Amino acid sequence: MDKKLKKKSLCKWDKSDAQESWAEFSGLVGKSKFVCGKCLRSAKLKGMLCKPEKLAKPA
């Protein structure tokens, strides 16, 4: 993963960041456990979002 992107939360990624690093992006959002309370992006890891909130497990 690009060092510059590693320091960014997913909330700060733009469309071109995701397109250029699709494999890494897919790995970070697959089977998401958290959602950003500000922009509603989702991620597996809490630290990848600026205002993470835990997603409820599906019923």
Biopython code that builds the backbone (N, CA, C, O; Angstrom):
import numpy as np
from Bio.PDB.StructureBuilder import StructureBuilder

atoms = [
    (1, "MET", "N", (0.847, -1.178, 0.000)),
    (1, "MET", "CA", (0.000, 0.000, 0.000)),
    (1, "MET", "C", (0.888, 1.236, 0.000)),
    (1, "MET", "O", (1.941, 1.262, 0.638)),
    (2, "ASP", "N", (0.462, 2.225, -0.701)),
    (2, "ASP", "CA", (1.160, 3.506, -0.770)),
    (2, "ASP", "C", (1.275, 4.091, 0.642)),
    (2, "ASP", "O", (0.285, 4.141, 1.372)),
    (3, "LYS", "N", (2.472, 4.531, 1.029)),
    (3, "LYS", "CA", (2.687, 5.085, 2.378)),
    (3, "LYS", "C", (1.753, 6.257, 2.662)),
    (3, "LYS", "O", (1.282, 6.424, 3.787)),
    (4, "LYS", "N", (1.486, 7.068, 1.635)),
    (4, "LYS", "CA", (0.614, 8.228, 1.793)),
    (4, "LYS", "C", (-0.805, 7.777, 2.163)),
    (4, "LYS", "O", (-1.436, 8.379, 3.032)),
    (5, "LEU", "N", (-1.304, 6.732, 1.515)),
    (5, "LEU", "CA", (-2.651, 6.237, 1.798)),
    (5, "LEU", "C", (-2.723, 5.545, 3.146)),
    (5, "LEU", "O", (-3.761, 5.580, 3.807)),
    (6, "LYS", "N", (-1.630, 4.916, 3.562)),
    (6, "LYS", "CA", (-1.609, 4.198, 4.836)),
    (6, "LYS", "C", (-1.892, 5.146, 6.003)),
    (6, "LYS", "O", (-2.485, 4.735, 7.000)),
    (7, "LYS", "N", (-1.477, 6.396, 5.889)),
    (7, "LYS", "CA", (-1.660, 7.370, 6.961)),
    (7, "LYS", "C", (-3.043, 8.014, 6.930)),
    (7, "LYS", "O", (-3.457, 8.632, 7.911)),
    (8, "LYS", "N", (-3.766, 7.877, 5.811)),
    (8, "LYS", "CA", (-5.086, 8.486, 5.660)),
    (8, "LYS", "C", (-6.172, 7.557, 6.188)),
    (8, "LYS", "O", (-6.070, 6.338, 6.058)),
    (9, "SER", "N", (-7.206, 8.131, 6.780)),
    (9, "SER", "CA", (-8.380, 7.321, 7.082)),
    (9, "SER", "C", (-9.131, 7.153, 5.764)),
    (9, "SER", "O", (-8.967, 7.964, 4.853)),
    (10, "LEU", "N", (-9.942, 6.121, 5.655)),
    (10, "LEU", "CA", (-10.718, 5.918, 4.434)),
    (10, "LEU", "C", (-11.617, 7.110, 4.144)),
    (10, "LEU", "O", (-11.970, 7.357, 2.990)),
    (11, "CYS", "N", (-11.985, 7.839, 5.167)),
    (11, "CYS", "CA", (-12.840, 9.020, 5.013)),
    (11, "CYS", "C", (-12.169, 10.076, 4.141)),
    (11, "CYS", "O", (-12.851, 10.887, 3.513)),
    (12, "LYS", "N", (-10.852, 10.073, 4.099)),
    (12, "LYS", "CA", (-10.097, 11.066, 3.339)),
    (12, "LYS", "C", (-9.721, 10.581, 1.939)),
    (12, "LYS", "O", (-9.241, 11.374, 1.128)),
    (13, "TRP", "N", (-9.931, 9.287, 1.635)),
    (13, "TRP", "CA", (-9.618, 8.762, 0.309)),
    (13, "TRP", "C", (-10.581, 9.367, -0.696)),
    (13, "TRP", "O", (-11.765, 9.536, -0.402)),
    (14, "ASP", "N", (-10.081, 9.694, -1.881)),
    (14, "ASP", "CA", (-10.986, 10.105, -2.946)),
    (14, "ASP", "C", (-11.126, 8.946, -3.935)),
    (14, "ASP", "O", (-10.497, 7.901, -3.767)),
    (15, "LYS", "N", (-11.933, 9.132, -4.944)),
    (15, "LYS", "CA", (-12.234, 8.058, -5.885)),
    (15, "LYS", "C", (-10.970, 7.525, -6.559)),
    (15, "LYS", "O", (-10.832, 6.315, -6.741)),
    (16, "SER", "N", (-10.052, 8.409, -6.930)),
    (16, "SER", "CA", (-8.829, 7.971, -7.611)),
    (16, "SER", "C", (-7.933, 7.147, -6.685)),
    (16, "SER", "O", (-7.259, 6.227, -7.149)),
    (17, "ASP", "N", (-7.912, 7.461, -5.382)),
    (17, "ASP", "CA", (-7.132, 6.663, -4.431)),
    (17, "ASP", "C", (-7.641, 5.224, -4.424)),
    (17, "ASP", "O", (-6.851, 4.281, -4.466)),
    (18, "ALA", "N", (-8.949, 5.060, -4.370)),
    (18, "ALA", "CA", (-9.549, 3.724, -4.341)),
    (18, "ALA", "C", (-9.288, 2.981, -5.649)),
    (18, "ALA", "O", (-8.983, 1.789, -5.632)),
    (19, "GLN", "N", (-9.404, 3.666, -6.766)),
    (19, "GLN", "CA", (-9.186, 3.027, -8.064)),
    (19, "GLN", "C", (-7.738, 2.591, -8.239)),
    (19, "GLN", "O", (-7.482, 1.510, -8.770)),
    (20, "GLU", "N", (-6.795, 3.405, -7.807)),
    (20, "GLU", "CA", (-5.373, 3.099, -7.961)),
    (20, "GLU", "C", (-4.912, 2.001, -7.011)),
    (20, "GLU", "O", (-3.936, 1.309, -7.302)),
    (21, "SER", "N", (-5.590, 1.828, -5.884)),
    (21, "SER", "CA", (-5.204, 0.830, -4.876)),
    (21, "SER", "C", (-6.389, -0.085, -4.577)),
    (21, "SER", "O", (-6.717, -0.326, -3.415)),
    (22, "TRP", "N", (-7.028, -0.592, -5.627)),
    (22, "TRP", "CA", (-8.274, -1.344, -5.472)),
    (22, "TRP", "C", (-8.129, -2.566, -4.570)),
    (22, "TRP", "O", (-9.005, -2.807, -3.739)),
    (23, "ALA", "N", (-7.065, -3.340, -4.701)),
    (23, "ALA", "CA", (-6.890, -4.547, -3.881)),
    (23, "ALA", "C", (-6.817, -4.191, -2.397)),
    (23, "ALA", "O", (-7.459, -4.844, -1.574)),
    (24, "GLU", "N", (-6.049, -3.171, -2.051)),
    (24, "GLU", "CA", (-5.942, -2.746, -0.656)),
    (24, "GLU", "C", (-7.274, -2.199, -0.156)),
    (24, "GLU", "O", (-7.693, -2.498, 0.962)),
    (25, "PHE", "N", (-7.937, -1.399, -0.987)),
    (25, "PHE", "CA", (-9.228, -0.816, -0.619)),
    (25, "PHE", "C", (-10.246, -1.926, -0.341)),
    (25, "PHE", "O", (-10.966, -1.882, 0.656)),
    (26, "SER", "N", (-10.297, -2.906, -1.220)),
    (26, "SER", "CA", (-11.236, -4.021, -1.053)),
    (26, "SER", "C", (-10.968, -4.782, 0.239)),
    (26, "SER", "O", (-11.901, -5.190, 0.931)),
    (27, "GLY", "N", (-9.696, -4.971, 0.562)),
    (27, "GLY", "CA", (-9.335, -5.666, 1.796)),
    (27, "GLY", "C", (-9.724, -4.899, 3.049)),
    (27, "GLY", "O", (-10.022, -5.502, 4.080)),
    (28, "LEU", "N", (-9.723, -3.579, 2.966)),
    (28, "LEU", "CA", (-10.052, -2.752, 4.126)),
    (28, "LEU", "C", (-11.548, -2.633, 4.376)),
    (28, "LEU", "O", (-11.968, -2.406, 5.511)),
    (29, "VAL", "N", (-12.357, -2.784, 3.334)),
    (29, "VAL", "CA", (-13.800, -2.593, 3.502)),
    (29, "VAL", "C", (-14.602, -3.893, 3.484)),
    (29, "VAL", "O", (-15.768, -3.898, 3.881)),
    (30, "GLY", "N", (-14.002, -4.989, 3.034)),
    (30, "GLY", "CA", (-14.721, -6.265, 2.977)),
    (30, "GLY", "C", (-15.152, -6.718, 4.359)),
    (30, "GLY", "O", (-14.371, -6.646, 5.308)),
    (31, "LYS", "N", (-16.384, -7.182, 4.482)),
    (31, "LYS", "CA", (-16.957, -7.629, 5.761)),
    (31, "LYS", "C", (-16.762, -6.566, 6.846)),
    (31, "LYS", "O", (-16.229, -6.843, 7.920)),
    (32, "SER", "N", (-17.193, -5.381, 6.547)),
    (32, "SER", "CA", (-17.031, -4.229, 7.441)),
    (32, "SER", "C", (-17.651, -4.450, 8.812)),
    (32, "SER", "O", (-18.706, -5.071, 8.944)),
    (33, "LYS", "N", (-16.972, -3.929, 9.830)),
    (33, "LYS", "CA", (-17.449, -4.003, 11.211)),
    (33, "LYS", "C", (-17.751, -2.620, 11.773)),
    (33, "LYS", "O", (-18.418, -2.492, 12.800)),
    (34, "PHE", "N", (-17.251, -1.571, 11.087)),
    (34, "PHE", "CA", (-17.417, -0.204, 11.566)),
    (34, "PHE", "C", (-17.906, 0.693, 10.436)),
    (34, "PHE", "O", (-17.654, 0.424, 9.262)),
    (35, "VAL", "N", (-18.603, 1.754, 10.803)),
    (35, "VAL", "CA", (-19.058, 2.761, 9.851)),
    (35, "VAL", "C", (-18.674, 4.129, 10.414)),
    (35, "VAL", "O", (-18.708, 4.335, 11.628)),
    (36, "CYS", "N", (-18.309, 5.061, 9.535)),
    (36, "CYS", "CA", (-17.969, 6.411, 9.975)),
    (36, "CYS", "C", (-19.260, 7.174, 10.257)),
    (36, "CYS", "O", (-20.153, 7.222, 9.411)),
    (37, "GLY", "N", (-19.358, 7.760, 11.425)),
    (37, "GLY", "CA", (-20.532, 8.528, 11.798)),
    (37, "GLY", "C", (-20.647, 9.843, 11.044)),
    (37, "GLY", "O", (-21.700, 10.480, 11.066)),
    (38, "LYS", "N", (-19.578, 10.255, 10.381)),
    (38, "LYS", "CA", (-19.564, 11.527, 9.652)),
    (38, "LYS", "C", (-19.908, 11.337, 8.169)),
    (38, "LYS", "O", (-20.786, 12.023, 7.647)),
    (39, "CYS", "N", (-19.223, 10.413, 7.491)),
    (39, "CYS", "CA", (-19.406, 10.274, 6.041)),
    (39, "CYS", "C", (-20.038, 8.948, 5.628)),
    (39, "CYS", "O", (-20.309, 8.737, 4.446)),
    (40, "LEU", "N", (-20.275, 8.054, 6.584)),
    (40, "LEU", "CA", (-20.920, 6.757, 6.368)),
    (40, "LEU", "C", (-20.095, 5.766, 5.558)),
    (40, "LEU", "O", (-20.652, 4.816, 5.010)),
    (41, "ARG", "N", (-18.789, 5.962, 5.468)),
    (41, "ARG", "CA", (-17.938, 4.946, 4.845)),
    (41, "ARG", "C", (-17.776, 3.812, 5.840)),
    (41, "ARG", "O", (-17.940, 4.007, 7.045)),
    (42, "SER", "N", (-17.456, 2.631, 5.340)),
    (42, "SER", "CA", (-17.328, 1.482, 6.234)),
    (42, "SER", "C", (-15.945, 0.857, 6.103)),
    (42, "SER", "O", (-15.270, 1.024, 5.087)),
    (43, "ALA", "N", (-15.527, 0.127, 7.152)),
    (43, "ALA", "CA", (-14.218, -0.519, 7.167)),
    (43, "ALA", "C", (-14.212, -1.673, 8.158)),
    (43, "ALA", "O", (-15.039, -1.739, 9.068)),
    (44, "LYS", "N", (-13.255, -2.585, 7.959)),
    (44, "LYS", "CA", (-13.069, -3.691, 8.902)),
    (44, "LYS", "C", (-12.396, -3.210, 10.175)),
    (44, "LYS", "O", (-12.688, -3.706, 11.263)),
    (45, "LEU", "N", (-11.495, -2.242, 10.043)),
    (45, "LEU", "CA", (-10.701, -1.773, 11.175)),
    (45, "LEU", "C", (-11.167, -0.399, 11.648)),
    (45, "LEU", "O", (-11.364, 0.508, 10.840)),
    (46, "LYS", "N", (-11.337, -0.253, 12.934)),
    (46, "LYS", "CA", (-11.792, 0.995, 13.551)),
    (46, "LYS", "C", (-10.875, 2.170, 13.207)),
    (46, "LYS", "O", (-11.350, 3.279, 12.961)),
    (47, "GLY", "N", (-9.579, 1.931, 13.189)),
    (47, "GLY", "CA", (-8.594, 2.980, 12.957)),
    (47, "GLY", "C", (-8.573, 3.543, 11.545)),
    (47, "GLY", "O", (-7.870, 4.520, 11.288)),
    (48, "MET", "N", (-9.324, 2.954, 10.626)),
    (48, "MET", "CA", (-9.345, 3.427, 9.246)),
    (48, "MET", "C", (-10.406, 4.500, 9.010)),
    (48, "MET", "O", (-10.523, 5.017, 7.899)),
    (49, "LEU", "N", (-11.187, 4.843, 10.049)),
    (49, "LEU", "CA", (-12.259, 5.830, 9.913)),
    (49, "LEU", "C", (-12.038, 6.982, 10.881)),
    (49, "LEU", "O", (-11.416, 6.800, 11.927)),
    (50, "CYS", "N", (-12.543, 8.176, 10.542)),
    (50, "CYS", "CA", (-12.314, 9.329, 11.420)),
    (50, "CYS", "C", (-13.288, 9.364, 12.605)),
    (50, "CYS", "O", (-12.910, 9.830, 13.680)),
    (51, "LYS", "N", (-14.517, 8.891, 12.445)),
    (51, "LYS", "CA", (-15.497, 8.846, 13.537)),
    (51, "LYS", "C", (-16.169, 7.471, 13.528)),
    (51, "LYS", "O", (-17.350, 7.362, 13.199)),
    (52, "PRO", "N", (-15.414, 6.410, 13.893)),
    (52, "PRO", "CA", (-15.943, 5.048, 13.785)),
    (52, "PRO", "C", (-17.052, 4.732, 14.790)),
    (52, "PRO", "O", (-17.008, 5.145, 15.949)),
    (53, "GLU", "N", (-18.043, 3.989, 14.305)),
    (53, "GLU", "CA", (-19.113, 3.467, 15.147)),
    (53, "GLU", "C", (-19.287, 2.002, 14.782)),
    (53, "GLU", "O", (-19.295, 1.653, 13.601)),
    (54, "LYS", "N", (-19.423, 1.153, 15.774)),
    (54, "LYS", "CA", (-19.550, -0.282, 15.530)),
    (54, "LYS", "C", (-20.894, -0.585, 14.869)),
    (54, "LYS", "O", (-21.937, -0.086, 15.290)),
    (55, "LEU", "N", (-20.845, -1.416, 13.822)),
    (55, "LEU", "CA", (-22.069, -1.847, 13.154)),
    (55, "LEU", "C", (-22.719, -2.958, 13.970)),
    (55, "LEU", "O", (-22.026, -3.798, 14.544)),
    (56, "ALA", "N", (-24.024, -2.963, 14.020)),
    (56, "ALA", "CA", (-24.750, -4.037, 14.696)),
    (56, "ALA", "C", (-24.686, -5.285, 13.823)),
    (56, "ALA", "O", (-24.688, -5.187, 12.596)),
    (57, "LYS", "N", (-24.631, -6.454, 14.450)),
    (57, "LYS", "CA", (-24.633, -7.708, 13.700)),
    (57, "LYS", "C", (-26.014, -7.908, 13.088)),
    (57, "LYS", "O", (-27.028, -7.617, 13.722)),
    (58, "PRO", "N", (-26.051, -8.412, 11.842)),
    (58, "PRO", "CA", (-27.356, -8.656, 11.222)),
    (58, "PRO", "C", (-28.126, -9.736, 11.975)),
    (58, "PRO", "O", (-27.538, -10.673, 12.515)),
    (59, "ALA", "N", (-29.424, -9.593, 12.003)),
    (59, "ALA", "CA", (-30.272, -10.547, 12.736)),
    (59, "ALA", "C", (-30.387, -11.861, 12.019)),
    (59, "ALA", "O", (-31.063, -12.770, 12.501)),
]
sb = StructureBuilder()
sb.init_structure("model")
sb.init_model(0)
sb.init_chain("A")
sb.init_seg("    ")
for serial, (resi, resn, name, xyz) in enumerate(atoms, 1):
    if name == "N":
        sb.init_residue(resn, " ", resi, " ")
    sb.init_atom(name, np.array(xyz, "f"), 0.0, 1.0, " ", f" {name:<3s}", serial, name[0])
structure = sb.get_structure()
